[in-house]
Amino acid sequence: MLDKFEKYLIGKGYSQSTPSGHRSTTYDYAKVRIPKICEKERITVEQLADNINCYVQKYDFNGNESDFGNKSHRAFINALKRFEEFVDSLK
């Protein structure tokens, strides 16, 4: 599912690499941020997808995990929101 998410992000115009050739947003969201949240929550990617709205609320402003969601210039919550869009696009 994460490979499809990465392809979804590429299709939406998110960058695959930085100007210097390093991996960029698509890799970071699909291979780092979302798996880290799954690890932290002790859930599978499929369980995250099934309950994505709850996790977005949990990690966004005023949520129980908002401090974590705000790390790295809000990369975690932004990854969750993009994952939510991806999951919604599958319905």
Wavefront OBJ file of the C-alpha trace (Angstrom):
o trace
v 0.000 0.000 0.000
v 2.854 2.390 0.735
v 4.267 1.940 -2.761
v 0.883 2.942 -4.181
v 0.819 5.922 -1.812
v 4.233 6.998 -3.073
v 3.038 6.732 -6.693
v -0.068 8.716 -5.750
v 2.109 11.503 -4.364
v 4.240 11.526 -7.510
v 1.068 11.770 -9.570
v -0.002 14.768 -7.471
v 3.253 16.535 -8.280
v 5.227 15.924 -5.102
v 8.943 15.748 -5.708
v 10.887 12.511 -5.761
v 14.271 14.116 -5.272
v 15.897 17.346 -4.206
v 17.961 19.434 -6.647
v 21.052 17.779 -5.175
v 19.647 14.316 -5.933
v 18.566 13.256 -2.440
v 15.231 11.588 -1.791
v 12.465 14.062 -1.169
v 8.836 14.317 -0.071
v 7.388 11.223 -1.729
v 9.942 8.911 -0.135
v 9.838 10.718 3.204
v 6.058 10.500 3.553
v 5.616 6.945 2.241
v 8.730 5.260 3.591
v 9.561 7.228 6.753
v 6.688 9.247 8.255
v 3.731 6.879 7.771
v 5.681 3.773 8.862
v 6.937 5.671 11.928
v 3.380 6.520 12.957
v 2.328 2.895 12.448
v 5.253 1.790 14.601
v 4.425 4.353 17.285
v 0.750 3.310 17.307
v 1.612 -0.401 16.980
v -0.722 -0.802 14.013
v -0.458 -1.915 10.402
v -0.725 0.429 7.437
v -4.097 -1.151 6.675
v -5.331 -0.377 10.200
v -4.122 3.194 9.782
v -6.011 3.448 6.494
v -9.192 2.066 8.067
v -9.084 4.695 10.832
v -7.233 7.521 9.114
v -9.659 10.254 10.161
v -9.113 9.428 13.847
v -5.333 9.502 13.464
v -5.373 12.808 11.601
v -7.386 14.323 14.457
v -5.073 12.747 17.021
v -1.897 14.196 15.448
v -3.283 17.557 14.277
v -3.742 20.741 16.305
v -5.286 20.092 19.732
v -4.989 16.309 19.347
v -3.412 14.063 21.981
v -0.325 13.599 19.791
v -0.135 17.099 18.297
v 3.396 17.615 19.641
v 4.559 14.593 17.674
v 2.519 15.631 14.634
v 4.213 19.028 14.645
v 7.760 17.633 14.550
v 9.951 18.400 11.549
v 7.887 21.357 10.365
v 4.652 19.323 10.666
v 5.946 16.584 8.365
v 4.130 13.854 10.303
v 0.694 15.474 10.232
v 1.201 16.539 6.621
v 2.067 12.953 5.702
v -1.061 11.753 7.511
v -3.228 14.285 5.688
v -1.813 13.250 2.312
v -2.367 9.592 3.286
v -5.954 10.476 4.169
v -6.430 11.994 0.700
v -4.912 8.861 -0.831
v -7.224 6.567 1.148
v -10.233 8.690 0.174
v -9.206 8.448 -3.484
v -9.437 4.644 -3.255
v -13.099 4.725 -2.225
l 1 2 3 4 5 6 7 8 9 10 11 12 13 14 15 16 17 18 19 20 21 22 23 24 25 26 27 28 29 30 31 32 33 34 35 36 37 38 39 40 41 42 43 44 45 46 47 48 49 50 51 52 53 54 55 56 57 58 59 60 61 62 63 64 65 66 67 68 69 70 71 72 73 74 75 76 77 78 79 80 81 82 83 84 85 86 87 88 89 90 91
